[in-house]
Amino acid sequence: MEFTFLGTSAGTPTRARNVTALALQHGGPRHWYLVDCGEGTQHQLLRTRLSVVQLQAIFITHVHGDHTFGLPGLLTSASMAGRTTPLPLIGPPQLKPFIETILANTDSSLSFELLYINSEADDFQWQDDALRVTSFPLSHRVPCHAYRFEELRLERKLLTERLKADGVKPGPEWGRLQKGHDVILADGTLVRATDYTEIPRSPRRVVVAGDNDNPDLLTDACQDAHLLVHEATYTQEVADRVGPWPQHSSARQVAAFARKAGLPHLILTHFSSRYQAAGTRGPVIDEITTEARESYTGNLHLARDFQRFRLDRDLTLTEVDE
C-alpha cells in the first residue's frame, strides 16, 4: 500500500507546496485512488506515474476549495485522455451540483459516467476488490469526514501437510484453494478453502482525515489502525493566536491523540502557508516537527509534495525512493 502526497499546503499553495491531494495505491501498480483534489492536482499528477484513466475512485473529505477546486479540470482531462470506465466520486452531496454546474456552463462533457456517492449517509460503506472504505464525521466549519481504508483479498497460506494427510493430492485444486475458492474433487468431495488455508497477517488499515479541530473524534476510526494521515495546520502557539474560527488542529493536538490511540505511524500534512522550509521572516516547518515530537514518540513524518510512503505487509512504514 503506497501513498503519494500531491499537495500538502492548507488554504493556498506556496512555491514548494500545492493544496491538498493524496494518491493511494493498492491492488496493483495501476490501481489507485485519490483523496481530495485541490486546484492544480492534475498538474501535480504529471510528475508521477499515475494516470487518470486508471483512477479507481475519488474521495472528497469536504467541500472547501483547497480540497475540491481541482476536480473539474481533472475530470475533463480524464475524458480527453479517453477514459470510458465509470468513476465513483465519493463525498458530500454538494459535489453533484458543483460539478454539473461547471460542466453545463463551460461547454464541457465527460466520456464516462460519474457515480456520485454520498459519504455523509448514515449507512455509508464502499468497497471494490481491493479496499473497504468507511467514513467518520469530523469537526470543521462545514461537514467533513475521515476515510478509513482497510485492505481486502489478503494472501492465503496453503496448509499443505493437512491437505496431504486428508488425501487431497497436489494439482489445480490446490491453486484454487489458495485463492480462497472451495473445490469439488473428482469423487464429489467438497473441500473448503477455510479448512485448508490460513491468512497469516492482519489487513492493513489506514485513516486519512480531512480538516478537523478535534482529533479525539477519530478514536473509533483509529481502532486497530496502523497509520493516520492528519492535518497539522499550525503549531499550538499560532493556533492560539489565530483563534478557534478556522477549526484546524495543531501539531500538539494530533500528536497527543496519536500517542493516546497507540498509533504506530503518523503522517502530518496540510500546513499553513506561513510555514516555510527555512528563513527568518516567519515560522518554519521544523517547528511543527518539534512540537509533535514532544507528545508522540512513534514513527512520525511531515509530508512533502511528491513524497511517497509504503506501508508494507509487515506493517512497517518507509519512504519510497524513486
N, C-alpha and C positions, 0 to 999 in steps of 0.2 A: 504494500500500500504506500503510494508516494504522494507528496504534496508539493506543489509549486506555487509560490506566492507571486501573484501577478500585480499586486498593489498593496501597500502597507501604510498608506497615509490616511489620516482622518480628515474628512471635510473637503480639503483642497489638496491638489498634488504639490509636490516640491520638485526641485530639479532631480532629486535622487529617488523619489518615491511617488508612484501613482496612487490613485484612490483604490478602494478595496476590491479585490477579487482573489479567489483561491481556486486552483485546479487540483482535483483529487483523482488519482489514477488507481484503478483496481479492476481485476478481471481480465487483464491482458494489456499489452503495451499501448494499444489504441483505444482502450476502454476508459473514458474519463468523464468527470463531472465538474461542473462549475458552481462555486458558491459565491454569490454576489457578482455584480458586473458593473463596477463604476465606469465612468467616462474614460475612454481610451483602452479598455480591456482588449478589444480586438487588435489594437496596435501592439500591445504587450505580447499577445499570443504569437505575433510574427517572430518573436525572438525565442520561441520554444519549438518543440517538435509536435505540438498538439494541433489538431485540425478540427475546425467546427463541423466538418462533415461527420466525424466520428464521436462527437459530443453526445453523451447518453442522456443527460438531464441537466437542467439549471435549477439551482436552489437559491431563492432570494430571502434574506432574513427580514428585511423591512423596506419600506418604500422610499427612504431618503435618497436624494440624488447621487450621493457618493457611493451608493450601493446599486443603483439602477440605471443611471443615465447612459451607460454603455450598451444597454440591451438592444435598442432599435438598430444601431449600426451593426452589432454582432449578428443579429438575426437576419438582416437583409444581406449581409456579406455571406452568411451560410447559404442563403438562397442562390446568390450569384455564383457560389462555388459549386453548385449542383446538388445540394442536399435535397433528398426526397423523403427520407425517413422521418416519421413524426417525432417531435421533440417535446418531452414533458417540461413545462415551466411551472415550478412549484414555488409558491409564495403567497403573499397577501392577495385578497380578491381585487384590489385596486390595479393590479398588473394588467388585467384583461382590458379595461377601458383605456389605460395608459398606452399600451401597445397598439390597440386598434385605432385609436385617435391619431397617433403619429403616422401609421401606415396609410390611413384614409386621407390624410392631409398632405402627404408628400408623394402621391402617385406611386406608392410602393406596394409590393405584394410579396408573398412567400411561396416558394415552390414546395413547401412541406406543411403538414398540419402541426399547429402549435397546440399542445394539450395543456390547458390551464388546470392546475390542481391547487386547491385552497389549503395552505399549510395551517390555517387557523381553525379548521374544522375540528370539532371535538374528537372525532374518530380518525384523525389523520394518521395514516401509515402508508409508506410507499416502498416498493421493492422491485428489483429486477433479478436477474440471475446471479448477480454478484453481491448486492448490498441490500440490507433492510434499513430504512430510514424512518426515524420518529422525530417529532418536534416538541419543544418545550418553551413556554412563554417566558419572556424576559421583562425587564423594567426599562422603558425608554420613552421618549416623547410621543412616539407612535407605536402601535402594536409591533412587536419584534420577537423573533424566535431564534432558538438554537436548534441545530440539527445533530442528531446522534446517528452515526453511521456504524453499522455492525455487519461484518462480512458473513456471507453465506458460502455454501459449497466448499467446506473445508475438506482437505485431502484426507482420505481414509487409509489406515494401515491394515493390510490383509493378514488375518490370523492363519497363516499357512499350516502351522502344526495342527491346529484344530480341524482345518479342512481335511488334511491327510488322515487324521485319526477317525474322522467320520466318513471316510471313503469318497470324498469329493476330489477327483483327480485333477491335476493341472490341465488347463485348457482355456478356451474363450470365456467360460463361465467365471473363472477367477477374475478376469479383467472387468467383467460386468459387475461382479460383486464389489470390487474395489471402487467402482464409480457410484456405488450406493443402490444398485438395482437388484431386486430379487430375481432369482433364476429358477427355472424348472428343468431338472435333469431328464435324461432320456427315459429313465424308468418312472417319470412322473413325480418325483420327489421335489417338493418346494424347498428351496434353500434361501433363507432370508439374509440380506446383507447385514442387518443389525446383529445377527448371531455370529458372523464370521469376519467382521471388520470392527475397528475402533478408530475414534478420532483422537489423536494423541495430543492435541493442543486446544487452547481456548480461542474463540473468534476474536479478532482484533476489533476494538471499539474505540471510536474517535468522536469527540464532541467539538463542533465548530459553532461558536456563539456569534450572534450579531451584537449590536450595541446594547449596553446593559450597565446599570449602575448598582446592581445587587447580585454579585456572583453566587450568593447562597441559594438563589433560585435554581441553580444547576445541581443541587445536591442529588436529586433523583437521576438526572441525566448522566451524571458522572459516576454513578454506582457501577463498579467493575470496569470503568473506562480506563484506557491506557494513555490517552493523550487528550489534552484540552487546548484548543486554539481560541484565544480570547483577546478582546481589545484591552489595551492599557494606554488610553489616550493621554493621560497625564501622570506625573508624579503627584503624591498627595499634597505637597505644598502648592503646586499650581492648581490642582483641583479645588483646594480650599479657597484660593484667590479668585478663581473663575466663578465659583458658586455652584449650586445644585442644578440650575436650569438645563444645561446640556445633557444631563443624565448619562454620564460616562463613568467608567471605572478608572481608578488609579492603579498603578502597578502594585502598591501595597495591598489594596483590597483583593486583587486577583491572586497574588502570591499567597496571602493568608488563607484564602479559600482553598487553593490547590494543596497547601500543606495539610489543612484540616480534612480534605477529602481523600488524602493519601494518593494523589495522582503522581505516577512516576515520571510523566513528561508534561511540560508546559511550554507552549509557544505563544509569545505575546506579539500583537500586531496592532494596526490602526492607531498610529502615533500622531499626535497633534503636529501640524506643520511647523510649529515653533521649535521643535526639537531638531537640531542639526547633528551631523556626524561629528563635527568639531568646530571650534571657534570660541570667540569671547563675546559675541553680541547677544547671546541668548542661551537658553538651556540646551544641553547636548544629550544625545540618546543614551549615553553611558549612565546618566542619572537614573533612567528608568531601570537599567540593569542593576545598579547598586541598590535601589530601593527594593526591587523584587527579591534580590539575594538576601536581604535582611530577614525575610519571612519564609522563603522557600529554598530548600536545600536539594531538591530533586534535579532532574535534567532540564535546565532552563535554556531557552533560546529567544532572542529578539529577532523576528523575521526581517529580512531584507528583500527588496524586489528581485525576483528571479531566483531566489534561494530555494533549493529543493531538499526535501527530507524524505527518508524512507523509514516506515515502521515495519520491521521485519517480523517473520513468523515467531521468532523467539522474543518478541516484544521490545527489542532494542530500537532506539530512535537514533538515526545517524544522518548527517548531512551528506548529500549526494554530490559528488564532483562530476562535472561533465567529462 
